[in-house]
Amino acid sequence: MKNLLLLSTVLFAILLSTSCKKEETQEQPANELKAVLEYDEGGQKYSIPSPVAEWHGDFLKVGTYARKLSLFLEDCKEGTYELNQNSFSEAFYYPYPNEKRFSSNLYEETSGSITVTDYNREDSLISGTFEFRATYPYDQNDKREITNGVFENLKIERVEPFALEGRISTMIDGKAFKFRDVYIHHHNNSITAIATHPSGPVINILIPRNSTEGTYDIPESELGPTDVVGILYQHNCNALFHNSPTTESQMILKKVDFHNRSIEGELSVTLSDNNEGIVAIENLTFKLDWFEPQIGK
């Protein structure tokens, strides 16, 4: 009787083990492609867990949900995207752990390239390589080099472009900036485009709803009136530059279509604050496309 009970127990254990292995095999299909994002930096190889690829309507982001590495591409098409001030593609690197303690650990790309080697439109998978040099914005001698970068089999997820309502690129005190996080704040008689950059700068551009295509003088007053164009610049929260140009400044509106919610223009301006701090904003171009705010669905 004992032998029979022992035999039954052994048979049950074998069946249970076989069943578990079968379930494990079902949970991990053999033909499932593994998503990969890895690179070398400072003599070490890094592999990013759970990498993501997001299509935001007019650009692709490759990286992680947590701040570590972010690549931005102008398109998904196969080919090489150069990283320079004339391109809207760019890269950011956040070394971990953060050795900066009380400040951002963001390093901005100064040169390099991203190459899309394969784009599977049917399955929405993208693969490629990248390499770039990056500099810490507050210490030009603090540099990082990212080499042997690879991303493979990243599933592209489509992100609703509602929160990304324009593009702004400019030179600020001789340094190139590309703003992707652009939001439209609606007033009764005007709109304000609020653009933020990962390294800190914030630019506000105010455009009255009665504006038409043409050239407008930027008045010497703080941003606020809704019947005139205006610009405001802010950096590190405590450096607020009011709309008080030290030289004659103009905004050129090249396209104004409030009906279809689209505006394009450019400007150059030198701004100052009440403490005589000065910042030069040159060759600023903006393209705004937005949705009217709605309540509910």
ROKE-42993 format. One line per 2 residues: number of its first residue (from 1); their letters; for each residue x, y, z of C-alpha. Coordinates in Angstrom, 3 decimals, padded with zeros to 6 digits. Last residue first. Layout:
% ROKE-42993
NUM> A> X:Y:Z; ...;
END
This chain:
% ROKE-42993
297> KG> -014.745:063.460:-024.973; -014.807:065.753:-021.963;
295> IQ> -014.147:069.490:-022.159; -012.401:070.594:-025.326;
293> PE> -009.367:072.771:-026.022; -008.857:073.617:-029.708;
291> FW> -006.204:071.393:-031.222; -002.800:072.679:-032.230;
289> DL> -000.282:073.221:-034.993; 002.529:075.720:-034.339;
287> KF> 005.706:076.172:-036.377; 008.344:078.427:-034.876;
285> TL> 011.639:079.907:-036.040; 014.056:081.785:-033.787;
283> NE> 016.982:083.184:-035.748; 018.538:084.825:-032.692;
281> IA> 017.636:085.098:-029.024; 020.200:087.237:-027.196;
279> VI> 020.068:087.282:-023.396; 020.734:090.247:-021.117;
277> GE> 020.619:090.646:-017.340; 020.059:094.312:-016.513;
275> NN> 018.515:093.555:-013.104; 015.017:094.411:-014.350;
273> DS> 015.341:091.860:-017.127; 016.733:092.138:-020.639;
271> LT> 015.889:090.672:-024.026; 017.669:090.796:-027.383;
269> VS> 015.374:089.716:-030.211; 015.254:087.718:-033.415;
267> LE> 011.979:086.472:-034.859; 010.324:083.806:-037.006;
265> GE> 006.893:082.620:-038.075; 004.437:079.805:-038.645;
263> IS> 000.858:079.440:-037.404; -001.696:076.613:-037.762;
261> RN> -005.073:076.069:-036.095; -007.111:075.393:-039.247;
259> HF> -009.375:078.400:-038.564; -006.520:080.246:-036.821;
257> DV> -004.529:080.299:-040.044; -001.550:082.647:-039.827;
255> KK> 001.488:081.847:-041.966; 004.659:083.905:-042.336;
253> LI> 004.320:085.862:-039.092; 007.476:087.943:-038.753;
251> MQ> 008.327:089.127:-035.239; 010.426:092.263:-034.867;
249> SE> 013.062:093.719:-032.578; 014.681:097.136:-032.157;
247> TT> 017.368:096.784:-029.500; 017.322:096.446:-025.717;
245> PS> 014.111:094.432:-025.970; 011.927:094.452:-022.835;
243> NH> 009.673:091.378:-022.951; 010.828:090.239:-019.568;
241> FL> 013.710:087.895:-018.891; 013.117:085.666:-015.877;
239> AN> 016.259:084.146:-014.386; 014.974:082.650:-011.097;
237> CN> 013.275:079.589:-012.575; 016.502:078.096:-013.968;
235> HQ> 015.898:079.794:-017.323; 013.015:081.974:-018.530;
233> YL> 012.372:083.829:-021.781; 009.292:085.901:-022.679;
231> IG> 008.056:086.912:-026.130; 005.308:089.241:-027.324;
229> VV> 002.807:090.058:-030.036; 000.231:092.732:-029.199;
227> DT> -003.502:092.732:-028.356; -003.383:090.220:-025.496;
225> PG> -001.371:092.374:-023.127; 000.712:090.179:-020.768;
223> LE> 004.379:089.890:-021.566; 006.193:092.830:-020.021;
221> SE> 006.628:095.902:-022.178; 008.994:097.240:-024.818;
219> PI> 006.952:096.414:-027.900; 007.827:093.676:-030.422;
217> DY> 007.299:095.277:-033.830; 005.166:093.162:-036.144;
215> TG> 005.834:091.953:-039.700; 003.094:090.323:-041.769;
213> ET> 000.551:087.526:-041.951; -002.530:088.321:-039.901;
211> SN> -003.090:088.680:-036.176; -006.631:089.007:-034.735;
209> RP> -006.100:086.002:-032.464; -003.199:087.757:-030.724;
207> IL> 000.138:085.861:-030.643; 002.202:085.362:-027.471;
205> IN> 005.447:083.398:-027.569; 006.718:081.885:-024.310;
203> IV> 010.211:080.370:-024.144; 011.528:078.100:-021.378;
201> PG> 015.179:077.156:-020.986; 016.096:074.296:-018.617;
199> SP> 018.232:071.542:-020.126; 015.204:069.436:-021.113;
197> HT> 013.758:072.338:-023.168; 010.325:073.892:-022.629;
195> AI> 008.129:075.735:-025.146; 004.953:077.615:-024.173;
193> AT> 003.003:078.923:-027.190; 000.588:081.585:-025.962;
191> IS> -002.741:082.161:-027.702; -004.791:085.330:-028.013;
189> NN> -008.141:087.068:-027.546; -010.014:084.771:-025.140;
187> HH> -006.862:083.040:-023.930; -005.593:079.582:-024.924;
185> HI> -002.318:078.026:-023.780; -000.623:076.062:-026.562;
183> YV> 002.034:073.540:-025.586; 005.462:072.961:-027.118;
181> DR> 007.694:070.135:-025.886; 009.828:069.750:-029.004;
179> FK> 012.219:072.682:-028.548; 015.491:072.670:-030.465;
177> FA> 018.277:074.848:-029.037; 021.495:076.079:-030.677;
175> KG> 023.984:078.087:-028.590; 025.122:081.588:-029.593;
173> DI> 023.452:083.416:-026.716; 020.242:081.504:-027.441;
171> MT> 020.051:080.296:-031.050; 016.610:079.061:-032.073;
169> SI> 014.332:076.146:-032.911; 010.621:075.890:-032.096;
167> RG> 008.318:073.045:-033.000; 004.613:072.684:-032.378;
165> EL> 001.662:071.191:-030.534; 003.063:068.251:-028.641;
163> AF> 000.451:067.459:-025.981; -002.165:066.482:-028.563;
161> PE> 000.258:064.254:-030.505; -001.370:061.020:-029.259;
159> VR> 001.469:058.540:-028.856; 001.855:055.699:-031.341;
157> EI> 003.923:052.806:-030.044; 006.814:051.575:-032.158;
155> KL> 007.954:048.090:-031.141; 011.726:048.076:-030.786;
153> NE> 013.300:045.114:-032.591; 016.889:046.291:-032.156;
151> FV> 018.630:049.357:-030.768; 022.432:049.568:-030.894;
149> GN> 024.997:052.078:-029.659; 028.607:051.134:-030.273;
147> TI> 029.803:054.462:-028.827; 028.555:057.172:-026.444;
145> ER> 031.169:059.780:-025.539; 030.826:062.019:-022.495;
143> KD> 032.196:065.519:-021.863; 032.729:067.837:-018.887;
141> NQ> 035.021:070.552:-020.284; 032.034:072.612:-021.472;
139> DY> 030.802:072.886:-017.893; 027.244:074.185:-017.410;
137> PY> 025.728:072.485:-020.475; 027.379:069.079:-019.815;
135> TA> 028.680:067.916:-023.178; 027.757:064.960:-025.385;
133> RF> 029.515:063.052:-028.175; 027.442:060.686:-030.269;
131> EF> 027.015:057.152:-031.571; 023.981:055.341:-032.910;
129> TG> 022.754:052.094:-034.479; 019.447:050.830:-035.831;
127> SI> 016.304:048.755:-035.471; 012.581:049.502:-035.831;
125> LS> 009.457:047.361:-035.540; 005.952:048.502:-036.501;
123> DE> 004.961:044.966:-037.645; 003.942:046.005:-041.163;
121> RN> 006.272:049.028:-041.281; 009.370:046.974:-040.548;
119> YD> 012.078:049.640:-040.379; 015.652:048.378:-040.583;
117> TV> 019.057:050.050:-040.410; 017.964:053.371:-038.912;
115> TI> 021.212:055.252:-038.360; 021.723:057.839:-035.618;
113> SG> 024.629:060.291:-035.861; 027.226:062.208:-033.883;
111> ST> 027.942:065.731:-032.705; 027.277:068.076:-029.771;
109> EE> 024.755:065.946:-027.872; 023.491:067.388:-024.606;
107> YL> 024.344:065.934:-021.192; 021.618:065.970:-018.517;
105> NS> 022.708:065.436:-014.908; 020.422:068.162:-013.587;
103> SF> 021.467:069.982:-010.430; 021.568:069.373:-006.675;
101> RK> 023.732:066.237:-006.621; 025.667:066.503:-009.887;
99> EN> 026.915:062.916:-009.588; 023.571:061.482:-010.721;
97> PY> 023.960:057.710:-010.548; 023.498:057.270:-013.420;
95> PY> 024.582:059.302:-016.423; 021.719:061.114:-018.252;
93> YF> 022.353:061.329:-022.006; 020.465:063.364:-024.583;
91> AE> 020.264:062.952:-028.366; 019.157:065.028:-031.360;
89> SF> 017.333:064.991:-034.700; 016.036:068.394:-035.782;
87> SN> 019.157:068.921:-037.852; 021.029:072.172:-038.481;
85> QN> 022.467:072.272:-034.947; 024.065:068.852:-035.385;
83> LE> 023.225:065.167:-035.024; 023.152:063.520:-038.448;
81> YT> 020.316:061.134:-039.296; 021.436:058.118:-041.332;
79> GE> 018.999:056.009:-043.369; 015.906:053.846:-043.064;
77> KC> 012.733:055.871:-042.604; 011.275:056.323:-039.124;
75> DE> 011.398:060.134:-039.227; 012.832:063.257:-037.579;
73> LF> 014.565:061.151:-034.957; 014.989:061.819:-031.243;
71> LS> 017.246:059.678:-029.050; 016.930:059.634:-025.256;
69> LK> 019.199:057.889:-022.751; 018.904:057.531:-018.993;
67> RA> 015.805:059.285:-017.650; 013.164:056.666:-016.857;
65> YT> 010.641:055.794:-019.559; 013.511:054.636:-021.737;
63> GV> 014.945:055.490:-025.128; 013.889:055.975:-028.738;
61> KL> 011.667:058.951:-029.616; 010.283:059.309:-033.136;
59> FD> 009.116:062.615:-034.634; 006.120:064.178:-036.376;
57> GH> 003.084:062.493:-034.832; 004.669:061.452:-031.555;
55> WE> 005.949:058.011:-032.568; 007.307:056.265:-029.475;
53> AV> 010.067:053.639:-029.258; 010.697:052.068:-025.852;
51> PS> 013.447:050.152:-024.059; 012.423:047.677:-021.317;
49> PI> 015.858:047.117:-019.747; 018.767:049.235:-021.042;
47> SY> 022.067:047.407:-021.581; 025.231:049.304:-020.726;
45> KQ> 028.795:048.442:-021.719; 031.611:050.090:-019.792;
43> GG> 034.796:051.910:-020.852; 033.343:055.353:-020.128;
41> ED> 030.303:054.747:-022.332; 029.292:051.772:-024.470;
39> YE> 025.765:051.198:-025.802; 022.652:049.011:-025.497;
37> LV> 018.981:048.976:-026.437; 017.450:045.579:-027.308;
35> AK> 013.880:044.346:-027.786; 013.727:040.544:-028.022;
33> LE> 011.850:039.068:-030.956; 009.107:036.513:-030.206;
31> NA> 009.460:033.421:-032.425; 010.050:030.975:-029.569;
29> PQ> 006.895:032.039:-027.768; 007.452:032.774:-024.096;
27> EQ> 004.219:032.238:-022.129; 003.410:028.996:-023.984;
25> TE> 006.779:027.491:-023.106; 006.261:028.392:-019.462;
23> EK> 002.818:026.717:-019.544; 004.320:023.523:-021.008;
21> KC> 007.054:023.528:-018.397; 004.418:023.852:-015.675;
19> ST> 002.370:020.922:-017.071; 005.421:018.663:-017.305;
17> SL> 006.312:019.419:-013.686; 002.746:018.725:-012.529;
15> LI> 002.655:015.415:-014.439; 005.985:014.348:-012.930;
13> AF> 004.861:015.325:-009.418; 001.595:013.384:-009.855;
11> LV> 003.499:010.273:-011.015; 005.804:010.484:-007.985;
9> TS> 002.873:010.806:-005.557; 001.015:007.864:-007.135;
7> LL> 004.154:005.689:-006.890; 004.562:006.569:-003.215;
5> LL> 000.927:005.679:-002.506; 001.314:002.324:-004.320;
3> NK> 004.553:001.584:-002.467; 002.887:002.363:000.864;
1> M> 000.000:000.000:000.000;
END
